[in-house]
Structures are given as C-alpha cells and as structure tokens.
C-alpha cells in the first residue's frame, strides 16, 4: 500500500523507520495527548515488523499503524492508527507526527488519504476521531476536514471530543485528492 497526496505519503511501517519512530514516540510534546506508551528499541522493532507484515492491512477488531512519510525522501514523519470495528460498520483514526513536521499540512493530507482509503476498501458507514479536549490542533483538523462534533466523553480519565464523518459526507473531501 502506498497512497500519496502532494508531499505526504501513507505506506506501511518498516524496521528501517526505528530511529525516527522512537524519536517522536519518546517526545513528551508528541505523546502527551496519546494513549500509547513509549517502547524500548526491541519492542519497537518488533512492532514495526508486525505492522510491515500484517495481512490484510485492515482487519475487523484490530488497530493497524501505517507510516506518514515525506513523498520525496520517504522519511518517516509520524504514524497513523486505523481501527475497523468488529462488525465493519465504523472505523476510527488517530495520528501522531514528529514535532518538527507539525503545522505543514501533513496531518490534513494523511487523514484525507486515510478517509478515502477506508471508505473505498471497507463497508464502513462512518469514521470517528477522538481528540483530547486540550489538543486544539487535532480538534481543528477534524473540523477542517468536515467531521461533525458529537460531544464529549471521558475515557480512562481523559476528556475527549468525539467527531464523526458519515460515508455520505465524505465525497466532497475525497474529490480534493489528485
């Protein structure tokens, strides 16, 4: 899988991504709004290998992490999590980007690619995004892409804003892809 939109590419993670992966995954400014924990190198290497070889890439009831990479250099900029519900009616997306790559449109392009891919490759009716209420950038991303704010929920003691995009609302966004 390789999906490209301008300077941003979604591709499978691979073990060569270890150094960049560990750099942003251990950055407190990147991880402060995430639910994942940092990994040591051995565990991260195993995780990257598992994501590289996961078949099929999108499986009901499982999270899959894919690379967000620079289109020209293929350098890892961050990663995106995709989750397909066990009944395949909805998906959930999440994204983490290295601090130095934030604010350059990569999250917008990567999320647009993921939306188009999930609606094209699965029977889902909707996609959800959850954002820590303190994460104004993620909340703005969801709103900018046309997700509907549906309220707040507390998960594991963290207040999160919930956003949903229905399949019927995605067509205008998908048309922005080259």
Secondary structure, DSSP 8 states (H G I E B T S, - for coil): -EEEETTEEEEE--GGGHHHHHHHHT-HHHHTT-S-----HHHHHHHHHHHHH-SSSS-BT-EEEEEEEETTT--EEEEEEEEE-TTSSEEEEEEEE-GGGTTSSHHHHHHHHHHHHHHHHS--SEEEEEEETT-HHHHHHHHHTT-EEEEEEEETTEEEEEEEEEGGGSHHHHTT--
